[in-house]
Structure formats: structure tokens, C-alpha cells
Amino acid sequence: MSAQLFTPFQLGGLTVPNRVVVSPMCQYAATDGVPGDWHLVHLGQFAMSGPGTVFVEATGVEPNGRITHGCTGLYDDACEQAFSRIISFMKSVSDVRVGIQLSHAGRKGSTVAPWEGGGLIEGDGAWVTDAPSAVPYLPGWPEPRAMDDAALKRVRDAFVDAARRADRAGFDLIELHVAHGYLLHQFLSPITNRRQDQYGGSLENRMRYPLEVFKAVRDAFSSDKPVAVRLSATDWIDGGWDVTGSLAFSQALKDAGCAMIDVTSGGLDQRQEITTGPGYQVGFAETIRREVGMPVMAVGQITDPIQAETIVATGQADLVALARGMLWDPRWTWKAAVALRAEIALPAPYARCNPALAATPFVKRS
């Protein structure tokens, strides 16, 4: 039997050539939201190495929706044109599908890069963050601004504008970031959402704004291109967002036309208690796939080709995503193909490195 990891998969109207995905990973290397040569090389190396899909990092839909000043954005023509250049190169070297993770940092924004300490920006350059409620991320941090009706509309419209720009730039799919404690996740969790209006209180109300944003993005993006959602299945905190809520939200997303759930966890609050290990989040993906009946992607310490193949072959998830593993070894997909005795098309100038991998090298078609 051929390796399931290297079989195509239909994601809405999009066929991805295999089940290996490069997860979105923040680089903190953009200038005014504009990706540059670092991103061209960073993303281009992955495209050359055979994964079916490569996701661009969490990308702010407005300047104050970024995590840091170094985060990418998709809110003006310069951002759009830079991404178009990168996508064009990626598609010139392989049959890859390119996605973007659209995000708003909410109360986790206005920070410095991790290697600079990851704390709040102080003085010039700092901004007031938005959130469902005025609940600081950490003790001693300033309260975020509770979003009023005008702010809700502004951010929703920013997601719509970014989706249209993503379409024009040539992205094949969008992933809406509703995880890791960023703005849309903040609406879901009762820890961060203490609103008294139609967007707070009950599970239905807490899901309302993320669903409104999803539907608006889905309407703005080409109908033949999929829109997925990255979801934290649990906050890992008693009284927080949990798997029961994730199942209800996933069902609502499925009904609204969501093509896939990218299942992760945590990130909302540092009180979380997580026991990590190889594939520690895969069970959440399997539960959503089984109970909701929609495609899912598993992520989280998936590092070994046999492990990845087992996840797909046994029906725990439809796709697997790697992040740090790809940073450490950008040629992971080539090596997985060797380990699983699968064929994969290498770029023609590189095909000589292992002729057994592919009978037909990838050559760009004019």
C-alpha cells in the first residue's frame, strides 16, 4: 500500500498534492508589515522541499492587529504586492499550495520580538490593544480597550479587506486564526470575554463575533478557494474554553462553509497547565473529525515520518502540520518520502541529489 501521507487531498475546491503542511510561523522580520527577502527565502525553501501546503505566518489585518512591529500585515498595497512576489516564486519551484493565516493579536499585541524579551513595547511605537473585555494579558500590563460597536465593525471590515487582498495576491487558501489567545480566541473564552451584550455570556453569544468574521471572510474570498480555521481546542484551564465548546464551534463553522479545522490548543492565559509530548494534540483533532465530520489538521510535536503517516493512515487527521521540525530540517518532506518509499517531485536543478525520489522532476510550466 502506498503511503497515505503522500496522497492528494480535496479541501473544498482545492486539491492539495500531499498531506504534509508547513505550519504558519512568526518570523518578526517584516518592515511596516511588508514581507521582504527573509520571507522569500524562508518560505521559498519550504516550497522547494515538497510539502503539499505552506502557510504564511500570522498576518495582521490592520497595523494594530500585529503582535510586534516585525509581524507581517496584509492591509495595504505594499503588503499585497510583496506577498504576490513571494507566492509567484514559490509556485515557480514546486506544485505547492500557499495559504495565509489572517489574524488580529488583540490584547497580546504591542510587544517586542521574543529575542528582545517578548514584553510590552514601552514609549514610542506602543499602541492601545483591543479585546472583547478590559482584561489584561498579564499582571501589571495595561488594560486593553473593550471593543465597542465601531471597533467590532472596523476589525471585521479589516478581515474582509485582507481576504480580498489575499485573493488578488494569489493565495490558494486562508486560515482564520482563532487560537493561541489572539483576538478571536479571546471572544470564545469566558476567561477573556466578560461582555454583557450579544457577544458575551452564553456559548452562543461568545461564538457570535468569530462566526461573523468567518462568514464575512468566506464571502470575500473566491468561492472555489477554501477558508479554514485554526482553533485552540482547550485553554487547559478549569472554567476556560474547552472541547465541548470546540465541538459546537466547529459544527457552526462547518455549517457556514469552513473547509477544515487546524486543531491546536492553549495560548490564552499563562495559568494553563499542559502536559506535552509527541502528538499531544492529535486526540483533539481526531475528536473533532469524528464528532463533526469535517477535515482536520493535526499539529504539535509531530516530528517523525512514521508518526505522521500513522496519524493520516488511521484517520486521526487528514493533514499533519510541522513547525519547529521544518525550521530544523527544511528537507523533512524529502526524507519522509524516502522513509515511506514514496515518490515526490524535486525541483529539476535538485533532482540529481536522489534520482530514486522522483521519475519526473518539477519544471515550471509557462
Summary of the structure (lengths in Angstrom):
residues: 366
radius of gyration: 19.7
end to end distance: 34.6
largest distance: 63.4
contacts: 1305
relative contact order: 0.14
helix: 38%
strand: 16%
